[in-house]
Amino acid sequence: MGPNVLDSDDIITRYTGDGYCFPLEAMSVEQAAHYRGSLEREEQRPFRSPQEKSVFYGAPHYVLPFMNEITRLPNVIEAVKAVLGPNLLVWEASLFIKEATTPGFVSWHQDLTYCGLSDYSEVTAWVALSPATPHSGCMRFSPGSHRGEIVDHRDTFNEQNMLSRGQEIAVEVEEADAVDVVLNPGEFSLHHGHIFHSSKANGSQDRRIGFAIRYITPRMKQVSGQKPFAQLVAGEDPMGNFLALTPPTAIMQQQDLENAWRTMRIQEPVFYEGLAESDRPAT
């Protein structure tokens, strides 16, 4: 059986043991090129405000029907269900784009550090729309690091760091043991919210385009008690911890933008907890 053929038992074994699983096939190379083309065409449109641009890259599944489609692709859903079970919500999804030959990087961190969620029943599917290689700055995982709890992080505010606070793990990570998450366009990886991961700068002549989709189970909730929007993509939601949101039907509709911005404003204090307003990036 090839590495891209979905097998629930294999996914569970690898995910449980390592904290990640890759490569898996979300779509064909041709489909990935189609989605990339659609995205890059929409990138050429003028943004009417900084908030609109923030939503476009930080929550594209709210406002771009074709990006919402990716969150619901059968291969991706079935792989996530193998780990989390039959009921799935998309809590957050964002684009991670490194332009060709640019210095942007992502420091070693754990995703659930600043999410403000009540549990760790979360899986990130990272979908490649362009080649993700060591040269282009693919993700790197520290195998088995998901078995521990969240460790201390420190904020660096490094201008080249693509994370919101430039946060990095305040413990040493053994670089020699790190695994490069090499993905072809149309492939994806799954990783645990506690896994140590990072990525280096893109030294290639092509953009490195990744779409990170964060799936949760309905029993999860925001510890703040607030209810942001989330999208049910599999099964049912008997808990109601999040406000239900339907997929967008057209590109950049005003109501979809407002829904996205409302949720991003709810999550912002969580992501920037402990920071003064003056230390938060402009939106």
C-alpha angles and dihedrals in degrees: 000000000000123000093252097053110106114240117166096207092050092048092051093047094050095040094048094046101040104019091241144054129206158202102029126158117244095169142336123287088250092054091048090053089051093052091045091051091050091049095048092048090055091047088065093063116101113254113229095210142002088255092057091052090047091054093046093059101024100045109011093154088069096058109020115066093201092054090049087054090060091058088058101043108138096232092052094045094049092050093050092046088057087064105031104026134244101311115073137173127187102229098176139351129184143169121248107196124175112190118224115283096359129139099232114129140168118233125222108284146140118246098221094055096097104016098100093219123151098233142006098256090125132116127189119214109198109199120198118219092173132025113296107201136147088262093052094045104261121184120274124209131203102220116236095005090119091075093079131065127260109298127210116285129197126211116235103169087209106177092222093050110100094207118101095246099020083246120181136179112269093218131074117268118204101239093190091064096048118119121221111229098220113188134174119217107286095027126108143193132216122217139179120245091240098050116118107238140161142158136218130227123290109254094169129100093243133069116259105224120187130171113206113200118189113206123191137177120250092249089069118094141172109269089218088070092237121128115226120180122274132176123235107223102165137023119342141308111229094166105060094206090142133043112256116245128191122217119268115262098198138022119281098344115184096238092050090050091051092049091050093047091049091054093044090052090052092050096043096080088051094050091046099037112155095019125115116239089250091060095053119097117253116261 
